[in-house]
Structure formats: structure tokens, C-alpha cells
């Protein structure tokens, strides 16, 4: 039986050099994940990452996971996923996982006889960098993969030394460990072991026995032992949810590649060893002292020989190669568009409005981003002055043109701010179903219920939150507050939201229903966000007559000056209808009047032909309401 | 030093560390689990303790799992003694304030005291210095519960879902062994690529005949019929279903259900049938049929329930007062359902005329979800201010009709039960012996429906209900699931979830012909209305 070589793994680079390269590589990977990718964005998810797990610090959660195969890996990955809350910590988790996968890859490469192919051990890390740079979430699967590869390494380490009986015993033991720890990923472990025994060790009987064992374990242990209907759980990248939900299966090919790496290396190693041995036989008959394949030219041989004899050069070239390919792959695959969308949503969730506007500039074509931008404009007091500096459509205000499932997450907070508590609660309930019981959903859901006085439901949400890692304090503070002040009279935010809450009934097929704004303003005339969104909605839908009807409400809402776009709209109404418009105590701005007249003059000069007037109007008036009024396409709402 | 001696040293170190860890853990476990007993006699407080869930003054099934609870008192230590006339008392030291009762002694104690009372003595030791009290044990007045003579059925089948309805992320029908805390999945939507599973219906409280409603974007809508150990698909959508006691036919409603949203009320959602009718499926001919009495075009029919003798089909019916079946009528809050029944002769497959038993016009309420006790004496129903979906109406309460008395007087008097709360009560069912009612209530939290069990005595009094017990008494404090449609059955479901899922995925199931048509929209008709799941 031919044994693979067990020489030092990377004989091209001495150990300190390898360690140094590892340190440099993984430090750069860590920095990339922390600073460039921003792992906290994956935790946040923005309603786009729908398979992020929840984690509770309870004994029940722990035992539930331990009670089924695959549960331990799921539990660990659920815990580690929570660390994504902090980008630096999440990046550390992924880097450590990448490093461990790299060690496993090095072990497999070594056993397969690829002493000179040790640079391949960085492949898992690079694939992970690409995966996270694409803002996908596969940690439970890669964690199961890691468990399987660790078992592979443990097996290979023992299989090279021991006799058949011992190998079988070790395989059986590791199979049980691997299946219990990682469920479906056990198949990968078994596959690698079988290929190893068949191709490298040439122990056919053992390989056949392993095959039978591998087929039997999931059904015996999972099906009969644990009574599972899905004996492979979700730890393999073939689960239907990954194919069914587009958001979960994005870039699944990379995960396939990660899984295929170890079997492919062992297969290649086996083929290589067979080729080598047949070449040696030919060599023995032909007395050919050179390589089995072809004789290299003298010059190339000289260069290679010089290169091999210079360890530092060798190290430097390999290091540059690895880092160069790594950087190209990581940055080349960074999904900047998705990143911007996640960043904008993250800032919006955390009410970092100037940051929303800054990040929004980079992604003005995305409707979710523009929805957040409108909110940011309102919160920075610029909606009425600058909204037409951004692309606008009526549907952006409440995302009425996207599938409802996608609109729940980005709109719940807007509803809450306006006082549309039921709409917010409904959106959050759907988020709870669609995104899972994540703290970012439970926290606002608890708040809505506290505002509505549904303390039972609020306590349930707070109870769940108090079992999480990073939202525990917030939940416990409110649970204590509810004990001493059930009406939450001392909580300013709750009281403020109650002062806005809609009381009139507007049954509707889909919130927000027409008339809700008026209901909100009837309850609280100083509900500025409801008022501004209502007026903005009229502007965007080009309902100038309705807009003009509510002009007097600006004073009631407490505006000291009329925002620019609203005044532009008033002027458009006046010039369009030739009707006077009472502007209350607001002084009309002469500059705006001149601007409107000038723009209308250009239009008149082109005989009212909007298309002809466009080149002249666009450069100067692109950011005015009049321009939107003239050129924006008709909305779906209209 | 040689390599082997190094290995031995490392192994010794590892062994030593492991031993220290194990000993340490044992010490910690011993320290935390050491029983803390009160020093008696101790002062008696003049009130009963507050415990959660509220297991006081209730009637308990003699086969129920331990009623674990939390002592809601300011205490550093708790101690509980459960005792009754017969059998060994059970003493439990609290884990914090949690009282977790051992299952074996609990079952022995309550089984030995059927028809008698179960007393619970709660002792607490206040934290040192708290409210100026000394650190000594105190005892509260005894909590007394009654143990019923009649057991409830051993199994409860319910649906568990998050209270969102658009995504179908995780929905399942589960079976709880009421004697313990074991829960088993009957079928969840993981096994058929997303979808809704609901409307589980059993024949005569047994599981050999069962129907499960399925809606799936991938596999379509169907009903799964379990007959003995076989499961097969009936490729049409069954709404609310009721088995005839002979087990050879099942009446079901076909509903064009639509959901709307409220902006200013506490409940955010509401559900209406824009159209509905009743039909029945015959297992022998595998055909669906209906009769004019069941499918009046001018009325909305729903919620079938058979009388135990199979001679009457009870259901709810409301006039269809608006023309456009695609839109919500302006007077949606005037839609109220009557309770009606129609006679049926199973031998000749003939239907009689409709009798109105409870007219909405008289009660001013919508009568929904009739369920009849197995002895045929009692009819339990929900009544709410309007509509057809009581779980979304806070006004929904449980009412009882004495059918025997009604037979004599000709008047179907609805008696509101004392067990109702300000929140919605609905989805009720009887046990096979008719002595127990399982129902859903939102009394603890308006969003998350919970299951309660209440005892119905021979006089028709329904006693204080108990919350379905859980191993962890704090389970419901953070439970984000709603439990709905609790159905009591005498035996476990014997068909595996794998077989049920196979039936759902069966694309070769023979289509059945519907005898009537209604304006049920196609799945992708683009209707702006969202169809809710049954909550």
C-alpha cells in the first residue's frame, strides 16, 4: 500500500515565514471584513437578509438545539452570529473561521501530497471574503462545514498511522460526532474519507464499508434515533429554502465551491499519485532520470532552480501572489450597491439622518434608499426645501410600488413616527414572521405595544429581548418600568407617540389608507411629519388643488417660514389656475416668483412644448417643483 | 525529555483540569439545588400568594401535566407543599421563584384525589432587610384547586404560528401530550416548501380520520385526508371542516376570505368572507357535493358542526347584502351571522330545510364557531359584535346553549360564560367526554393567542380555566407564538409527518369536481386583498 508523503507541509517556506504570511493575510482579511464590508450590516440585514438566526441565552434554547443532530453547530453559529452586532467582533469570528478552514485545507492538501500547493489553503478564506463582500449569510452552513473538515483532519491524522480496525473505529466515532454536531455536513466528512481510502490508501474494503456506513448513519441516527423527517437538517447548501428564497440563495455557488474543495483535493491527490506511480514504472523501464512528463528547457530549469534555492524570494513572491489575488478577489467582488443600501437602512434604523443623506447620494436609483432619504430630509428639516434635489416618485414615500413583503421593514418606523401605530404593528408582525424574532424587530414591536397600552404583548416582546445578548438592558429597563409605572407616564417617547396616535378608524385593504393623514392631523395639528408627508404626497401626485386647500394648515402646524418646494407648488398652482392663493402670514419670496415666471417663460417661448423646452429648463430648474410637475411621469397612485 | 513523556505530562494536566472542572460543577450544582426548607411553624400571612399562571380556584383535569408556576412575591427563597386527602404530599423548593413540580409524584397525587381538592401551601423567605422585614419564612393562605373526576383527552392538537400572515415562514400543526410536556410535530411547512397548514379536523376525537388544510404556492391548495394509517391528497381547498360522526363524509366551507386593516382600533386586522358556501366530501365516492340549503347564493355560509347523532348540520349564515364581491362593503360592521341548522339523512343523502336557531337580528351579535358536546346537550359558540373571525374581535366571548332545554322550550338561549375576558375568546372544542373545553384566548396578550382548558360540569357551569401548562412556568413570558385551533383528541396522530408531507407533495392526486362555482379568485389574480391565515 502506498502512503502519501508526510513531509513538512510547506517546504518552500520555513515555519516562521509561513506564520508571518498567515498573520499578514488574516490580518488583512480581518481589516477588510471589519472596515470595508462592515459585518454589522449583515447583522442589521435591512430586511434583505432573511435567514439571520436569533439567539437566546436561556437553558431552553440551548437544550432545544442539543436535542437534534446539527443543533450544536447551529447553536454555535447562532451565538457567533450575534457577535456580528459589532463589526470588529463579527470580523474576528469570520477571520477565525477562515483560519480554521485554512488549517483544515492545509491538512487535506498535505495528505493529498500537494506539498507545493500549500498556497491553496488560503482559498477558503478568499471564498469567505467574497461571500461576505456580497453580503450573504451562510454562517450555519460554513460552521457545519468546519465541523466536518475538522473531523476529516482528525480522521486523516489517525488513518495515516493506524491499522484498518482502528481506522474503522475512528471513522465510526467521528461519524457520530460529526453527524450529531453538523448533521448533513457529515456527508462531506464521509465523502472525503471514502475518497481518501479508495484513491490514496487503496483500502477498497474500508472505503466500501465507509460508504455503507455513511448512507446508514443519517437514517439510523437521525431518522430512527431522533425521529427526524429531514435527516440532513439545513446544514448542507442544498436545502430547499436556499433555492426557494432568492435572498438566501444568493452566491450559493461559492458555498458549493467551499464544500467541493476538500473532496476535489483528495481526488486530485489520488489521480496525481496514480500518475506518478505509473510514471515511475515507465521511468524504471526507460531509465529516464528526468520528470515523468516532459523535459524542461535548460533556461527555465535554471530560473526555477534559482527561484527554489532563494527561500526569501520564494516567500516574497508567494506572499505577494496570495495577497494580490486576495485583494483582487475581495475588492473585485465587493457588492458596493448592496453595501450602500444596507448602510442607508442601518443609518435610518438608528436615526442617523445626516449619514443617511451622505450615503444616499451614492445610490439614488434604489427606491428603498430614496424612501430613507425622504425620511432623512424630513428629520433634518429639509424635505420641503430639498426633496426635488433628489429623484422623486409618489410611491417612494410609503413604498407603495414594491411587494408588500419587502415594504414592511423599511416603512414600520415611518408609520410609528407618524402615529400610525396599527400600520407599524402590522408591518412589524410581518417582519417577525418574515425575518424572524430578531432584536431589531422585537424592540420596536415592544415599543408599539407599550404605546398602544397592550402591556401583555409588550411584556412578551420584552421578555424575549431580555434573553438576547445585546438588547437585554433595554428590555429589562422597560420591564422594571412597567412594574412601577404601567401607564408609562414617565416615558417621554411613549407619551409623545401616544400624543400622535391615530384614533379615528380607517378600515383599509392596505395601510396607509386615504384620509389617515387628516385623521392624524385632527388628533394633533402639530404632527409635523404627518402634515409634511401629506403635503409632499399631494405635490408628488400633482394634486395642486388639494395642496392649495391645505395651505393654511402650515401656520397651524407651526411653520415659521414656508418651505421652498411648497412655495414653488403654491406658485405653480397660482400660475396654472390663475386663482389667488392665500398664503397667510408667510411673505412670498420674490426670487421664487421670478424663478417660476422665468421657467414658465421658457416654456411659453417653446409654444408649451415641454420636450422642446427641456434642454433649456433642465440645467437651471431641475431641482424645482415646477420641473417635477412638468416632467415627472404620471404616478401609479394617480 | 522524550516526546512520549511530554504527551504523558500533557495528558495528566488535561486529566487534572477536567477533574477540577467536574468537581467544581458538581459543587455548584449541589449548592444551587440544595433544598431550602422553611422552619415551621412560621407566621401565616392573611392572603393568598400571587402565582403565575393563575392556578387558583380552578378545576384541574386528573391527567394534566404538572402545573408549574412562578411565585410573584418578593422572596429570596420559595418553598411549596402540594397536598391532598390521599397520597404523599409533594414538596418543591423553588428555583429562584420558579416552582417546577416533579411529574411522577404529581401524577400520583392528582390521580389519587379525583373529585377532591388539591391544596398548595406557598412559603417564602423575604430578602434580608426587604421592607424592614426579618429574614424568616412566612406562609401564605392555602391555594385550593379542585381535581375533576373526569379526565380531559390525553392529546391536544393545535397550530403554532407567529402572528404575521404574509410570509408563511414557519407554520405547523403540533400535538401536545397533555399528561406531560412533550410536543410532536404533526406537519410543518418546512416539509413542503413553504405554505400554510391549518384546519385540522378529527372525527369523533379520534385520529384515524383527520383532515388537514394546505395552502402552498408550490404545491397548490389541498386537503390531506388521513384514513387509518394512510394519508392522501384531495386537491381542492377545504375551509372550515367538520366530520360527520359516521366518518364517511365531511362538511366544509369554501370561503373567499379577505383581510382588512384597522387604523384606530386596538386590533389591527379583520377578516371577512366576501363569498362563501358549504359543501361536503364523501369518502366513499371521493366526490364533493352540496345542496341548495348549504349554498344559498344570497347568503354567506361557514363554520359547520355536526350534531353527535349526525342528524343535523349546524353552521353560521349571514345575508350577502352587497353586490360587488370584490370590495369591502361600507357597512362591514353590520355583517352578522345567524346560527342555523339543517337536518340530514345520511342513509338517503338528503337535506332538510334551514332552521334559524339564533338570529343575529335579535341578539345584535354575530354567532360563530358552533361546537356541540359529544353528549349532544351543549352547544358552545363565539359571539362578537360583527364579522366572521372571532379571534380578531376583542368582543368575542364564549356562549353556551342548552340544546336539551331548547328542545323543550323551542328557544335557543345563549348564555354568556363567566370565563370570558375583555379580550377575544374563540377556537373552542370539547373533549370526548364533554367535560372539558379547550379554547384560545388573547387575555394575556392581545397579539399572542394562548390555549386554556376549562371544566364544564353537568349543570352547564364552566369553571375557571387554566392556562395550558408548560415545563418552564415562564415559557409564555417570552413566547412569540400564537396557539390556535386547539382540538382535543383521545390518541396521538399515528401518521408520520413524512407521510403527510408526501401527500402534500403528491402531484398525481386525482382532481375532484366541485359541484358549484363561486367567485373565488385565482391565486395570481392580482387582487389587492391579502388572504389571512387562520390565526
Interface residues (C-beta under 8 A of the other chain):
Chain A: X56 X60 X229 X230 X240 X244 X404 X405 X408 X420 X422 X423 X425 X426 X429 X430 X431 X432 X433 X434 X436 X437 X442 X449 X452 X454 X456 X457 X459 X460 X461 X463 X464 X466 X467 X502 X503 X504 X505 X506 X507 X508 X509 X510 X511 X512 X513 X516 X519
Chain B: X161 X162 X163 X164 X165 X166 X167 X168 X169 X170 X185 X190 X191 X193 X194 X218 X258 X260 X261 X262 X263 X264 X265 X266 X268 X269 X270 X328 X332 X443 X444 X445 X446 X447 X448 X472 X474 X475 X476 X477 X478 X479 X480 X496 X497 X498 X501 X528 X529 X530
